[in-house]
Structure formats: C-alpha cells, structure tokens
Amino acid sequence: ESEAAMNRPGKTVFHIVFCRNILHREIFVSVNVYSDLTEEDICNLQIELAKVMQLFWDEIQTLRQVLLVREKYAADIRRQLGMSPLSNIKQNLSKGWQDVQTSAPYLTASATLEDISHSNIYMRTRESFTHAGQVTSSAMSNMGVTITRRLAEMRYAQGQPSSCLKRKSDIN
C-alpha cells in the first residue's frame, strides 16, 4: 500500500504499542503496520489474551494437582496389594525368562547343547581340560613355594655377613 493509505484514519501505523495487561505490567505489542486495529483495540485484545493465558496456566496447574493426587492414590493401592517397583521388575523378568525358555530357538539350542554335552568328544575334551587345569594349578603352587623359599634365602643371606667379608675379617 502507499504511504497515504497507511496514514488514513482508522489505520494503526505504530510498530509497537504500549499497553497494560491484567497484571498491571507494561507490555510491548508488535503490530502490523497495515492493521485496521486502533491502539485501544490492540490493548483490549492484549488484555483478553493475557486473561486467556492466565486461565490456561491455571488449568494446567489444576491438572498437575489432580494427576499428582491420582498418582499417589494408585501408589497407595499398589502398596496395599504388595506391589512395589522392584516386585514389578522381578515379575517382568520372570515372565520374560519363561517366554525365552518356551521359545522354539531356545528349545532347539537347548536340545543341541544336551546332545553335545553327552558326546564322547565333549567328555574327552572336558577330562583333558580338567587334567590340564589340575596340572597348571599344581605347577603354579610349586612355583610359588619355590619363589617364597628363594626370597627367604635371599633375605636371610642379606642379614648375614657374606663369606667374602668373613674371610677378610679372619685375615685381620
């Protein structure tokens, strides 16, 4: 529009209008320069918007309070029934484990593992590993005893004058 059209009566040409909202705070309202609203209309709409927003936030607060009361009531019922968050978790885990144990892949794998654990190769391998573990454990134990003895001998030798020093002292 032309500048003449913008300045005709009834047109608001201000970019910013100062109003007071229902909380009696000065607010700044950005207005379209081509708006047909007067400053008074803008202030009235701003006041109406502030009222609506205040109601909106009041309702949200009320809903929060209602939900909190309901949540506490549900928690009280759960407590009376002996239900706790931990018992719910345990129950869910038990149900999940039961579902796994009855699933086709688990049953197939379990049967295969049973067959393998009874095979001759598995038995011989298990016996070999058991024997190797026993031999390794014995060797480590013997090595520990040997190291302990050697350290004790070294410690004892440090406390005694060396044979070299004894001979030297015998000479004097």
Secondary structure as a PSIPRED ss2 file (coil, helix, strand):
# PSIPRED VFORMAT (PSIPRED V4.0)

   1 E C   1.000  0.000  0.000
   2 S C   1.000  0.000  0.000
   3 E H   0.000  1.000  0.000
   4 A H   0.000  1.000  0.000
   5 A H   0.000  1.000  0.000
   6 M H   0.000  1.000  0.000
   7 N C   1.000  0.000  0.000
   8 R C   1.000  0.000  0.000
   9 P C   1.000  0.000  0.000
  10 G C   1.000  0.000  0.000
  11 K C   1.000  0.000  0.000
  12 T C   1.000  0.000  0.000
  13 V C   1.000  0.000  0.000
  14 F C   1.000  0.000  0.000
  15 H C   1.000  0.000  0.000
  16 I E   0.000  0.000  1.000
  17 V E   0.000  0.000  1.000
  18 F E   0.000  0.000  1.000
  19 C E   0.000  0.000  1.000
  20 R E   0.000  0.000  1.000
  21 N C   1.000  0.000  0.000
  22 I C   1.000  0.000  0.000
  23 L C   1.000  0.000  0.000
  24 H C   1.000  0.000  0.000
  25 R C   1.000  0.000  0.000
  26 E E   0.000  0.000  1.000
  27 I E   0.000  0.000  1.000
  28 F E   0.000  0.000  1.000
  29 V E   0.000  0.000  1.000
  30 S E   0.000  0.000  1.000
  31 V C   1.000  0.000  0.000
  32 N C   1.000  0.000  0.000
  33 V C   1.000  0.000  0.000
  34 Y C   1.000  0.000  0.000
  35 S C   1.000  0.000  0.000
  36 D C   1.000  0.000  0.000
  37 L C   1.000  0.000  0.000
  38 T C   1.000  0.000  0.000
  39 E H   0.000  1.000  0.000
  40 E H   0.000  1.000  0.000
  41 D H   0.000  1.000  0.000
  42 I H   0.000  1.000  0.000
  43 C H   0.000  1.000  0.000
  44 N H   0.000  1.000  0.000
  45 L H   0.000  1.000  0.000
  46 Q H   0.000  1.000  0.000
  47 I H   0.000  1.000  0.000
  48 E H   0.000  1.000  0.000
  49 L H   0.000  1.000  0.000
  50 A H   0.000  1.000  0.000
  51 K H   0.000  1.000  0.000
  52 V H   0.000  1.000  0.000
  53 M H   0.000  1.000  0.000
  54 Q H   0.000  1.000  0.000
  55 L H   0.000  1.000  0.000
  56 F H   0.000  1.000  0.000
  57 W H   0.000  1.000  0.000
  58 D H   0.000  1.000  0.000
  59 E H   0.000  1.000  0.000
  60 I H   0.000  1.000  0.000
  61 Q H   0.000  1.000  0.000
  62 T H   0.000  1.000  0.000
  63 L H   0.000  1.000  0.000
  64 R H   0.000  1.000  0.000
  65 Q H   0.000  1.000  0.000
  66 V H   0.000  1.000  0.000
  67 L H   0.000  1.000  0.000
  68 L H   0.000  1.000  0.000
  69 V H   0.000  1.000  0.000
  70 R H   0.000  1.000  0.000
  71 E H   0.000  1.000  0.000
  72 K H   0.000  1.000  0.000
  73 Y H   0.000  1.000  0.000
  74 A H   0.000  1.000  0.000
  75 A H   0.000  1.000  0.000
  76 D H   0.000  1.000  0.000
  77 I H   0.000  1.000  0.000
  78 R H   0.000  1.000  0.000
  79 R H   0.000  1.000  0.000
  80 Q H   0.000  1.000  0.000
  81 L C   1.000  0.000  0.000
  82 G C   1.000  0.000  0.000
  83 M C   1.000  0.000  0.000
  84 S C   1.000  0.000  0.000
  85 P H   0.000  1.000  0.000
  86 L H   0.000  1.000  0.000
  87 S H   0.000  1.000  0.000
  88 N H   0.000  1.000  0.000
  89 I H   0.000  1.000  0.000
  90 K H   0.000  1.000  0.000
  91 Q H   0.000  1.000  0.000
  92 N H   0.000  1.000  0.000
  93 L H   0.000  1.000  0.000
  94 S H   0.000  1.000  0.000
  95 K H   0.000  1.000  0.000
  96 G H   0.000  1.000  0.000
  97 W H   0.000  1.000  0.000
  98 Q H   0.000  1.000  0.000
  99 D H   0.000  1.000  0.000
 100 V H   0.000  1.000  0.000
 101 Q H   0.000  1.000  0.000
 102 T C   1.000  0.000  0.000
 103 S C   1.000  0.000  0.000
 104 A H   0.000  1.000  0.000
 105 P H   0.000  1.000  0.000
 106 Y H   0.000  1.000  0.000
 107 L H   0.000  1.000  0.000
 108 T H   0.000  1.000  0.000
 109 A H   0.000  1.000  0.000
 110 S H   0.000  1.000  0.000
 111 A H   0.000  1.000  0.000
 112 T H   0.000  1.000  0.000
 113 L H   0.000  1.000  0.000
 114 E H   0.000  1.000  0.000
 115 D H   0.000  1.000  0.000
 116 I H   0.000  1.000  0.000
 117 S H   0.000  1.000  0.000
 118 H C   1.000  0.000  0.000
 119 S C   1.000  0.000  0.000
 120 N H   0.000  1.000  0.000
 121 I H   0.000  1.000  0.000
 122 Y H   0.000  1.000  0.000
 123 M H   0.000  1.000  0.000
 124 R H   0.000  1.000  0.000
 125 T H   0.000  1.000  0.000
 126 R H   0.000  1.000  0.000
 127 E H   0.000  1.000  0.000
 128 S H   0.000  1.000  0.000
 129 F H   0.000  1.000  0.000
 130 T H   0.000  1.000  0.000
 131 H H   0.000  1.000  0.000
 132 A H   0.000  1.000  0.000
 133 G H   0.000  1.000  0.000
 134 Q H   0.000  1.000  0.000
 135 V H   0.000  1.000  0.000
 136 T H   0.000  1.000  0.000
 137 S H   0.000  1.000  0.000
 138 S H   0.000  1.000  0.000
 139 A H   0.000  1.000  0.000
 140 M H   0.000  1.000  0.000
 141 S H   0.000  1.000  0.000
 142 N H   0.000  1.000  0.000
 143 M H   0.000  1.000  0.000
 144 G H   0.000  1.000  0.000
 145 V H   0.000  1.000  0.000
 146 T H   0.000  1.000  0.000
 147 I H   0.000  1.000  0.000
 148 T H   0.000  1.000  0.000
 149 R H   0.000  1.000  0.000
 150 R H   0.000  1.000  0.000
 151 L H   0.000  1.000  0.000
 152 A H   0.000  1.000  0.000
 153 E H   0.000  1.000  0.000
 154 M H   0.000  1.000  0.000
 155 R H   0.000  1.000  0.000
 156 Y H   0.000  1.000  0.000
 157 A H   0.000  1.000  0.000
 158 Q H   0.000  1.000  0.000
 159 G H   0.000  1.000  0.000
 160 Q C   1.000  0.000  0.000
 161 P C   1.000  0.000  0.000
 162 S C   1.000  0.000  0.000
 163 S H   0.000  1.000  0.000
 164 C H   0.000  1.000  0.000
 165 L H   0.000  1.000  0.000
 166 K H   0.000  1.000  0.000
 167 R H   0.000  1.000  0.000
 168 K H   0.000  1.000  0.000
 169 S H   0.000  1.000  0.000
 170 D H   0.000  1.000  0.000
 171 I H   0.000  1.000  0.000
 172 N C   1.000  0.000  0.000
